[in-house]
Amino acid sequence: MQYHDAKLLATAAAAAQWPESSLPEIIFVGRSNAGKSTLINTLVNRKNLAYSGKTPGKTRLLNFFLIDNKVVFTDAPGYGYAIRDAESAKKFSKLIDPYFKYRDQLKGMVLVTDSRREPSKDDIAMIEYGRAAHLNIVIACTKADKLSRSQLLRNMKVIRETLGVSADALIPCSSIEKTGMDELWAKIDSVIGTDTLQ
């Protein structure tokens, strides 16, 4: 399924700024340098919808994007850089915790991880957030074009085992080659109840 209409719905630093909407939401989370913003832009065929800053982890807000009036993508701040000290970690939790706990229309989570890297402690902690909220979780393994086939298979196994997920939860992606996008959309469509592939 192709998606084209995408726009910024709201930018929120607190729950009071969350947009009023009954549409299903998918949160995108990941380390600051995992390629999360680039992945979102590629998914919706836009170059600059999601902001990708020169300084990783600089964004400290939840950005809500309305996609084709069917689903809302919530772009969370990149972590790693964002929570490298106690004060930053506290601010990050204060932003994220209420959203996971109280946003009823939150249906799924896309954990964006660099396919070349072993998942970090932050990645493991974030997937536990998703499990505690009973979300459908998909792992988007970005930058797959940087690896050979054998390297990718080996790394996917490490990612799967480290995060404790099944093989079908992982999708290798490349924003340069545009691979993995159809598979990721199929997962999202299934989560939000608009699965057209069955």
C-alpha positions as CSV (number, residue, x, y, z in Angstrom):
1,M,0.0,0.0,0.0
2,Q,1.4,3.4,-1.0
3,Y,1.1,6.4,1.3
4,H,1.6,9.9,0.1
5,D,-0.3,12.5,2.3
6,A,1.8,13.2,5.3
7,K,1.9,16.2,7.6
8,L,2.9,17.3,11.0
9,L,0.0,17.1,13.3
10,A,1.5,18.3,16.6
11,T,4.7,18.7,18.5
12,A,4.4,17.9,22.2
13,A,6.6,18.4,25.2
14,A,3.9,17.2,27.6
15,A,0.6,15.2,27.6
16,A,-1.5,18.4,27.4
17,Q,0.0,19.0,23.9
18,W,-0.9,15.6,22.5
19,P,-3.2,15.9,19.5
20,E,-6.9,15.1,19.8
21,S,-7.3,12.1,17.6
22,S,-9.0,8.7,17.5
23,L,-6.7,7.3,14.8
24,P,-4.3,4.4,15.7
25,E,-0.8,5.5,16.5
26,I,2.6,3.8,15.9
27,I,5.6,5.1,17.8
28,F,9.0,5.1,16.3
29,V,11.9,4.8,18.7
30,G,15.6,4.2,18.4
31,R,19.1,5.3,19.1
32,S,19.9,8.8,17.9
33,N,22.1,7.6,15.0
34,A,20.0,4.6,13.9
35,G,18.4,6.4,11.0
36,K,14.9,6.7,12.5
37,S,14.0,10.1,10.9
38,T,15.3,8.9,7.5
39,L,13.3,5.7,7.8
40,I,10.1,7.7,8.5
41,N,10.8,10.0,5.5
42,T,11.4,7.0,3.2
43,L,8.2,5.3,4.4
44,V,6.0,8.2,3.4
45,N,8.0,9.2,0.3
46,R,9.0,12.6,1.8
47,K,12.5,14.0,2.1
48,N,12.1,16.3,5.1
49,L,8.9,15.3,7.0
50,A,10.8,13.9,10.1
51,Y,13.6,16.1,11.2
52,S,17.1,14.6,11.2
53,G,19.4,17.0,13.1
54,K,23.1,17.4,12.7
55,T,23.5,16.9,16.4
56,P,22.2,13.4,17.4
57,G,19.7,13.4,20.2
58,K,19.0,17.1,20.1
59,T,15.3,16.8,19.6
60,R,13.4,16.5,23.0
61,L,9.9,16.4,21.8
62,L,7.3,13.9,20.5
63,N,6.4,14.7,16.9
64,F,3.0,13.4,15.7
65,F,2.6,13.0,11.9
66,L,-0.8,12.3,10.3
67,I,-0.4,9.8,7.4
68,D,-3.2,9.6,4.8
69,N,-5.8,10.3,7.5
70,K,-5.5,6.7,8.6
71,V,-2.6,6.4,11.0
72,V,-0.5,8.7,13.2
73,F,3.3,8.2,13.4
74,T,4.8,9.4,16.7
75,D,8.4,10.2,16.3
76,A,10.1,9.9,19.7
77,P,13.5,11.6,20.6
78,G,16.5,9.5,19.7
79,Y,18.0,8.0,22.8
80,G,21.6,7.1,23.6
81,Y,22.9,10.7,23.4
82,A,19.6,11.9,24.8
83,I,19.9,9.9,28.0
84,R,23.7,9.9,28.6
85,D,23.4,11.6,32.0
86,A,20.9,11.4,34.8
87,E,19.1,14.7,34.2
88,S,18.6,13.9,30.5
89,A,17.4,10.4,31.3
90,K,14.8,11.9,33.7
91,K,13.5,14.3,31.1
92,F,13.3,11.5,28.5
93,S,11.3,9.3,30.9
94,K,9.0,12.2,31.8
95,L,8.3,12.6,28.1
96,I,7.9,9.0,27.2
97,D,6.4,7.3,30.3
98,P,2.9,9.0,30.2
99,Y,2.6,8.4,26.4
100,F,3.1,4.6,26.8
101,K,0.9,4.4,29.9
102,Y,-2.1,6.6,28.9
103,R,-2.3,7.0,25.1
104,D,-5.1,4.5,24.4
105,Q,-4.8,4.7,20.6
106,L,-1.1,3.7,20.7
107,K,-1.2,0.3,19.0
108,G,2.4,-0.5,17.9
109,M,6.0,0.3,18.1
110,V,8.7,0.3,15.5
111,L,12.1,-0.1,17.1
112,V,14.7,1.3,14.7
113,T,18.1,-0.3,15.1
114,D,21.2,-0.1,12.9
115,S,21.7,-3.5,11.4
116,R,25.4,-3.1,11.8
117,R,25.3,-2.7,15.5
118,E,24.4,-5.0,18.4
119,P,21.4,-3.7,20.3
120,S,22.3,-1.4,23.3
121,K,21.0,-1.5,26.8
122,D,18.8,1.4,25.8
123,D,17.3,-0.7,23.0
124,I,16.6,-3.5,25.4
125,A,15.0,-1.1,27.9
126,M,12.8,0.4,25.1
127,I,11.5,-2.9,23.9
128,E,10.5,-3.6,27.5
129,Y,8.5,-0.4,27.5
130,G,6.7,-1.7,24.5
131,R,6.0,-5.1,26.0
132,A,4.8,-3.5,29.2
133,A,2.3,-1.5,27.2
134,H,1.2,-4.7,25.3
135,L,2.2,-3.2,21.9
136,N,2.8,-4.9,18.6
137,I,6.5,-4.5,18.1
138,V,8.4,-4.5,14.8
139,I,12.2,-4.2,14.6
140,A,13.3,-2.1,11.6
141,C,17.0,-3.0,10.9
142,T,18.3,0.0,9.0
143,K,21.3,0.5,6.8
144,A,21.1,-3.1,5.5
145,D,22.7,-2.0,2.2
146,K,26.0,-1.5,4.1
147,L,26.3,-5.2,4.8
148,S,26.9,-8.3,2.7
149,R,24.1,-10.9,2.7
150,S,26.1,-13.2,5.1
151,Q,26.9,-10.3,7.4
152,L,23.3,-9.2,7.5
153,L,22.0,-12.7,8.3
154,R,24.6,-13.0,11.1
155,N,23.7,-9.6,12.6
156,M,20.0,-10.2,12.3
157,K,20.5,-13.3,14.4
158,V,22.4,-11.3,17.1
159,I,19.7,-8.6,17.1
160,R,16.9,-11.2,17.4
161,E,18.5,-13.0,20.2
162,T,19.5,-9.9,22.1
163,L,16.1,-8.4,22.0
164,G,14.3,-11.7,22.5
165,V,12.0,-11.5,19.5
166,S,10.9,-13.9,16.7
167,A,12.5,-13.8,13.3
168,D,9.4,-12.4,11.6
169,A,9.5,-9.4,13.9
170,L,12.7,-8.2,12.2
171,I,12.7,-6.4,8.9
172,P,16.0,-5.4,7.2
173,C,15.6,-1.9,5.6
174,S,17.6,0.4,3.4
175,S,16.4,4.0,2.8
176,I,19.0,4.2,0.0
177,E,17.7,1.2,-1.9
178,K,14.1,1.6,-0.6
179,T,14.1,-2.1,0.5
180,G,12.0,-3.3,3.4
181,M,9.5,-0.6,3.1
182,D,6.7,-2.7,1.7
183,E,7.2,-5.3,4.4
184,L,7.2,-2.7,7.1
185,W,4.0,-1.1,5.8
186,A,2.4,-4.6,5.7
187,K,3.2,-5.0,9.4
188,I,1.9,-1.5,10.2
189,D,-1.3,-2.1,8.1
190,S,-1.9,-5.3,10.0
191,V,-1.5,-3.5,13.4
192,I,-3.9,-0.7,12.5
193,G,-6.4,-3.0,11.0
194,T,-6.1,-2.0,7.3
195,D,-4.2,-5.1,6.2
196,T,-4.9,-5.4,2.4
197,L,-2.6,-8.3,1.9
198,Q,-4.8,-11.0,3.2
